[in-house]
């Protein structure tokens, strides 16, 4: 009898184990989220993460503007439920963060136009429009995608500040973006005019010769030690001419190194306090630069740099902290007023000459070592059109 009871309990035990194993085998494995349509994503702008499936229909450059060619950068794309959609109200604007730009940005990959993608990330406003920000994955619908990077980008890599430094500005455009950026970048360490010398020796250091700096307008590499006022020296060029607002060299806009650059003394004098525009007679001291009675045109390699420095100054100095309210306008006859032009040309230069490695490094050195604020138009050149249309 004991043996029979033991046999029965053994059979029960085997049955229980078998049942547990069977149940375990039948538990479904986790699967990827089912994609939602663009129309559904537009109606679910709650901040929750979702995978949105849609056709690439262009690049948003403002709340109601999506372009289908001549893509200025790799920072955003628009999805729609139809590849032929043109109504921006039926689109989701997707932010492309730095980790994904090489593979999914439209400037680098224009053939993506018309392709169907699955994009995963939080659903929330971008360019003050239904959007998806801070994505975690991109994929061609039906396969061929990419997963999040396996390594974390180094701290301080330019363009990686959307989730921290620029977070209050993400998703905004127009006046709201302008106000937000001003509030972000006005927090800075201010330098004296004397400190600017040493700062420029690092911000504009020649990447191929640590004893030299690269001069604005000419592109010449010149010894750091040749800073001064003699004809073959370099001095501190105020890209936003200090007479435009009469702020001089007192600590403030006159010492803000986001717009101060090393320049040849003679070339700096030739530019003087002129506004910026196309045309004129070529400079003998700096070929590729042109000037006339009221304007200066920098060489092609410096056009975007100049534009983004000017736009930085217009946003940083809004008149709210005791400094002049600096504004960009479409004139080249601004005199000593706190204005500089020419807006339409500067916008063209920003698009024509995207941020270079040198310009991005300079922005980073200023942020890490000196002023601890950034030029947002180097990190996000598309914000120029978002603010100035």
TANORSUL-V167944 format. One record per pair of residues at least 12 apart in sequence whose ideal C-beta (glycine too) atoms are under 8 Angstrom apart, sorted by sequence separation. I is the first residue (numbers start at 1). J is the second residue. D is the distance in Angstrom with one decimal. If there is no record, write none. Layout:
i j d
I J D
I J D
This chain:
i j d
40 52 8.0
59 71 5.0
66 78 4.8
79 91 6.4
80 92 7.7
121 133 6.4
122 134 6.0
136 148 5.4
168 180 5.1
169 181 5.5
201 213 6.1
204 216 8.0
209 221 6.0
211 223 6.1
212 224 6.3
222 234 5.4
242 254 5.2
278 290 7.5
280 292 3.6
287 299 7.8
288 300 6.9
314 326 5.3
326 338 5.1
327 339 5.2
328 340 6.0
329 341 5.2
330 342 5.6
363 375 5.3
41 54 7.9
59 72 7.6
78 91 4.5
79 92 4.9
104 117 7.8
119 132 6.0
121 134 5.6
200 213 6.5
208 221 7.5
211 224 6.1
240 253 7.1
270 283 5.8
279 292 6.4
286 299 7.1
288 301 8.0
313 326 5.2
314 327 5.8
325 338 6.1
326 339 7.5
328 341 6.8
329 342 7.9
330 343 4.8
36 50 5.5
38 52 6.3
78 92 7.0
121 135 3.6
211 225 8.0
314 328 4.9
324 338 4.2
326 340 7.4
329 343 5.8
330 344 5.7
36 51 6.9
37 52 7.6
38 53 7.8
61 76 8.0
78 93 5.5
79 94 6.0
120 135 6.3
121 136 5.5
168 183 7.1
169 184 6.3
206 221 4.6
270 285 6.3
280 295 6.5
328 343 4.8
363 378 4.6
35 51 4.6
36 52 5.9
37 53 6.7
38 54 4.2
60 76 5.3
77 93 7.9
78 94 7.1
119 135 5.5
120 136 5.1
121 137 7.8
168 184 6.4
238 254 7.0
267 283 6.8
270 286 7.6
279 295 7.2
280 296 7.7
363 379 7.2
33 50 6.7
34 51 7.4
35 52 6.5
36 53 7.1
37 54 7.2
59 76 5.7
60 77 7.7
76 93 6.1
77 94 5.1
120 137 4.3
274 291 6.8
277 294 7.7
278 295 8.0
280 297 6.2
311 328 6.8
33 51 4.7
35 53 3.7
59 77 5.7
60 78 5.2
76 94 6.3
119 137 7.3
120 138 7.8
166 184 6.7
267 285 5.0
271 289 7.9
277 295 3.6
279 297 6.4
310 328 6.1
328 346 6.6
360 378 6.1
32 51 7.1
58 77 7.3
59 78 6.7
76 95 5.8
77 96 6.4
118 137 7.7
119 138 5.4
165 184 6.7
205 224 7.8
215 234 5.6
240 259 5.0
266 285 5.0
267 286 4.6
275 294 6.3
276 295 6.2
277 296 7.7
278 297 5.2
359 378 5.8
58 78 5.1
75 95 7.3
76 96 5.8
118 138 7.5
119 139 7.8
217 237 7.7
239 259 4.4
271 291 7.1
274 294 6.0
275 295 5.2
276 296 5.9
277 297 6.5
56 77 5.5
57 78 5.1
75 96 5.7
117 138 6.3
118 139 4.6
213 234 6.7
216 237 5.7
238 259 6.6
239 260 7.3
264 285 6.6
270 291 6.3
274 295 5.3
275 296 7.5
276 297 7.0
56 78 7.2
57 79 6.9
66 88 5.6
74 96 6.0
117 139 6.7
118 140 7.6
238 260 6.2
239 261 6.3
264 286 7.0
267 289 7.4
274 296 4.5
276 298 7.5
56 79 6.4
57 80 4.6
65 88 7.5
117 140 6.2
118 141 5.4
201 224 4.6
216 239 7.6
237 260 6.8
355 378 4.8
55 79 6.5
64 88 5.3
116 140 7.1
117 141 6.2
236 260 5.3
237 261 5.0
272 296 7.9
54 79 3.1
55 80 5.7
63 88 7.8
66 91 6.5
94 119 5.5
115 140 6.4
116 141 4.0
236 261 7.7
237 262 7.1
271 296 4.7
54 80 5.6
55 81 7.2
57 83 6.7
75 101 7.0
95 121 7.9
116 142 7.7
201 227 7.7
236 262 7.2
237 263 3.7
270 296 7.9
355 381 6.4
52 79 6.2
54 81 5.9
55 82 6.5
57 84 8.0
74 101 3.8
77 104 7.2
94 121 7.8
118 145 6.7
200 227 7.9
235 262 7.5
236 263 7.8
350 377 7.0
354 381 6.2
55 83 4.0
57 85 5.3
60 88 7.7
74 102 7.3
77 105 7.7
134 162 6.8
234 262 4.5
235 263 6.7
57 86 7.6
77 106 5.7
133 162 7.7
134 163 5.9
234 263 6.2
244 273 6.6
55 85 7.4
74 104 7.6
75 105 6.9
197 227 5.6
234 264 5.9
235 265 5.2
243 273 4.5
276 306 6.3
310 340 6.1
351 381 7.5
60 91 7.7
74 105 2.1
83 114 4.8
92 123 7.9
95 126 5.3
233 264 8.0
234 265 6.7
237 268 4.9
241 272 7.4
242 273 7.7
276 307 7.9
350 381 5.7
73 105 6.9
74 106 6.7
94 126 7.3
232 264 7.8
233 265 5.1
241 273 3.6
60 93 4.4
74 107 4.9
83 116 7.8
93 126 4.5
232 265 7.4
235 268 5.8
241 274 7.4
57 91 6.3
71 105 7.7
73 107 5.4
74 108 5.3
93 127 5.3
104 138 4.8
231 265 5.9
237 271 7.2
276 310 7.2
350 384 4.9
71 106 4.2
72 107 6.7
74 109 8.0
77 112 7.3
100 135 6.5
103 138 7.1
227 262 7.5
230 265 6.7
231 266 5.7
311 346 7.1
71 107 4.3
93 129 5.1
95 131 6.8
200 236 6.8
229 265 6.3
310 346 5.7
93 130 7.0
94 131 6.8
95 132 6.9
97 134 6.3
133 170 5.9
228 265 7.8
295 332 4.7
347 384 6.0
54 92 6.5
79 117 6.7
91 129 7.8
92 130 5.4
93 131 4.2
94 132 4.8
95 133 4.5
97 135 6.5
100 138 5.6
133 171 6.3
294 332 4.6
347 385 7.0
71 110 6.4
91 130 7.5
92 131 6.0
93 132 7.5
95 134 6.7
96 135 7.2
197 236 7.4
294 333 5.9
307 346 4.2
311 350 7.2
52 92 6.0
79 119 6.9
92 132 5.8
95 135 6.8
131 171 6.3
196 236 5.7
222 262 7.5
306 346 7.5
307 347 7.2
38 79 5.4
69 110 7.7
88 129 7.1
94 135 6.6
347 388 6.3
38 80 5.5
39 81 5.9
52 94 7.9
104 146 7.8
222 264 7.6
307 349 4.2
308 350 6.1
38 81 4.7
103 146 5.9
128 171 6.7
193 236 7.8
306 349 6.6
307 350 4.2
37 81 5.5
126 170 7.1
127 171 6.9
128 172 5.8
129 173 7.9
220 264 6.7
68 113 6.5
126 171 4.7
127 172 7.7
128 173 4.6
216 261 3.9
218 263 7.6
304 349 5.5
343 388 6.5
100 146 7.2
125 171 4.0
127 173 4.8
128 174 7.0
215 261 7.8
216 262 6.6
217 263 5.8
218 264 5.6
303 349 3.7
304 350 5.6
307 353 7.7
59 106 5.0
124 171 6.2
125 172 7.8
215 262 5.2
216 263 4.8
217 264 7.3
295 342 7.3
304 351 8.0
308 355 7.1
42 90 7.5
58 106 7.6
128 176 6.7
214 262 7.3
215 263 5.4
261 309 7.8
304 352 6.6
305 353 7.2
99 148 7.3
213 262 4.7
215 264 5.4
218 267 5.9
303 352 6.0
304 353 3.0
42 92 6.2
56 106 7.4
76 126 7.2
99 149 4.9
217 267 5.1
259 309 4.3
303 353 4.5
304 354 6.1
39 90 7.2
41 92 4.9
76 127 7.6
258 309 6.3
259 310 7.4
302 353 7.5
304 355 6.7
305 356 7.7
308 359 7.6
38 90 7.0
215 267 7.6
300 352 7.6
301 353 6.9
304 356 7.9
38 91 6.8
259 312 6.6
300 353 6.4
38 92 5.1
99 153 6.5
203 257 6.1
217 271 7.1
258 312 5.1
259 313 5.3
305 359 5.5
58 113 7.0
98 153 6.8
258 313 7.4
277 332 5.1
301 356 7.7
304 359 7.6
56 112 5.0
57 113 7.5
193 249 4.4
275 331 7.1
276 332 7.8
56 113 5.5
57 114 7.9
193 250 7.8
200 257 6.7
204 261 6.4
256 313 7.3
275 332 4.0
316 373 7.8
56 114 6.4
193 251 7.5
199 257 5.1
204 262 5.1
258 316 7.4
274 332 7.5
275 333 7.6
55 114 6.3
56 115 5.4
98 157 6.9
192 251 5.7
196 255 5.6
275 334 6.0
55 115 7.0
56 116 7.9
191 251 6.9
195 255 7.5
200 260 6.6
253 313 6.6
256 316 7.0
328 388 7.2
55 116 5.2
56 117 6.1
98 159 4.3
190 251 5.0
193 254 6.8
196 257 6.0
200 261 7.2
315 376 7.2
54 116 7.0
55 117 7.7
97 159 8.0
98 160 5.4
190 252 6.6
193 255 5.1
200 262 5.2
53 116 6.6
54 117 6.7
97 160 7.6
192 255 6.3
253 316 7.7
312 375 4.4
53 117 7.2
63 127 5.2
191 255 4.9
196 260 5.7
253 317 5.2
276 340 7.2
277 341 7.0
312 376 7.3
53 118 5.1
54 119 7.9
62 127 6.5
63 128 4.8
64 129 7.9
97 162 6.1
190 255 6.7
191 256 7.9
275 340 5.6
276 341 6.8
277 342 4.6
312 377 6.0
52 118 7.2
60 126 7.6
63 129 5.2
190 256 7.8
191 257 6.6
217 283 7.9
275 341 4.5
276 342 6.2
309 375 7.2
311 377 4.8
51 118 5.3
52 119 5.4
60 127 5.3
95 162 7.2
218 285 7.4
239 306 5.8
275 342 6.2
278 345 5.8
308 375 6.1
51 119 7.0
52 120 7.7
188 256 7.9
218 286 4.3
277 345 5.4
51 120 4.4
60 129 7.0
217 286 4.9
240 309 7.1
276 345 6.4
308 377 4.1
50 120 7.2
239 309 4.5
240 310 6.0
252 322 7.8
253 323 5.5
276 346 6.2
307 377 7.9
308 378 5.6
49 120 6.6
50 121 7.9
52 123 7.6
218 289 7.8
239 310 6.6
252 323 5.0
253 324 7.1
49 121 6.2
217 289 5.4
245 317 7.9
315 387 7.6
49 122 5.2
50 123 5.6
240 313 4.5
253 326 7.0
276 349 7.9
308 381 6.9
311 384 5.7
48 122 6.8
49 123 7.5
239 313 7.9
47 122 5.3
48 123 6.2
95 170 7.2
47 123 6.7
247 323 6.5
308 384 7.7
311 387 7.9
46 123 6.4
47 124 5.1
247 324 5.7
304 381 7.6
307 384 7.5
311 388 7.8
45 123 5.3
46 124 7.7
246 324 7.4
44 123 5.4
45 124 5.8
245 324 3.8
45 125 6.5
52 132 6.0
219 299 7.0
217 298 5.5
218 299 7.8
245 326 5.7
41 123 5.6
50 132 7.9
216 298 7.6
217 299 6.5
219 301 6.3
244 326 7.5
35 118 5.3
219 302 7.6
45 130 5.6
217 302 6.0
45 131 7.6
51 137 7.7
216 302 6.0
240 326 6.6
33 120 7.2
49 136 7.3
42 130 4.4
53 141 5.6
41 130 6.9
216 305 7.4
244 334 5.9
246 336 5.5
41 132 6.9
244 335 8.0
245 336 7.6
244 336 6.8
245 337 7.5
246 338 7.8
243 336 5.4
244 337 6.8
245 338 3.4
244 338 6.1
244 339 6.4
244 340 5.1
241 340 7.1
240 340 5.9
258 363 7.9
35 141 7.5
258 366 6.2
257 366 5.9
63 173 5.0
62 173 6.0
63 174 7.1
62 174 7.9
257 370 6.3
258 371 7.1
257 371 6.5
256 371 7.2
258 373 7.7
258 375 5.2
185 312 7.5
185 315 6.7
186 316 6.2
185 316 5.3
182 315 5.4
181 315 5.1
182 316 6.8
186 320 7.8
186 321 6.4
182 318 5.1
178 315 6.2
182 320 7.6
214 358 7.0
207 358 6.9
207 361 7.7
204 362 6.6
203 362 4.9
203 365 4.9
202 365 5.8
203 366 5.9
199 366 7.8
202 369 6.7
203 370 7.3
202 370 8.0
199 369 7.9
199 370 5.1
191 370 6.5
191 371 7.0
189 370 6.7
190 371 7.4
189 371 5.2
188 371 4.5
189 372 5.3
188 372 6.0
187 372 7.7
188 373 3.9
187 373 6.4
186 373 7.6
185 373 4.6
184 373 7.7
185 374 6.5
185 375 7.8
185 376 6.5
184 376 7.5
181 376 5.2
159 360 7.6
158 360 4.1
181 383 7.4
158 361 7.6
158 363 6.0
158 364 5.3
177 383 6.4
157 364 7.9
169 376 7.4
156 364 6.0
165 374 6.5
177 386 5.5
178 387 5.1
166 376 6.8
177 387 5.8
156 367 7.7
156 368 6.0
174 386 6.7
161 374 6.9
166 379 7.2
173 386 4.3
174 387 6.6
166 380 7.5
173 387 7.5
161 379 6.5
158 378 7.0
159 379 5.3
158 379 6.2
127 386 6.5
72 351 4.9
73 354 6.3
72 354 7.4
75 380 6.5
75 381 7.9
76 382 6.8
75 382 5.4
73 381 5.8
72 381 6.6
73 382 5.9
72 382 6.3
72 385 8.0
65 385 7.6
61 382 5.8
62 385 5.7
63 386 7.9
61 385 4.8
62 386 5.5
61 386 7.2
62 389 6.8
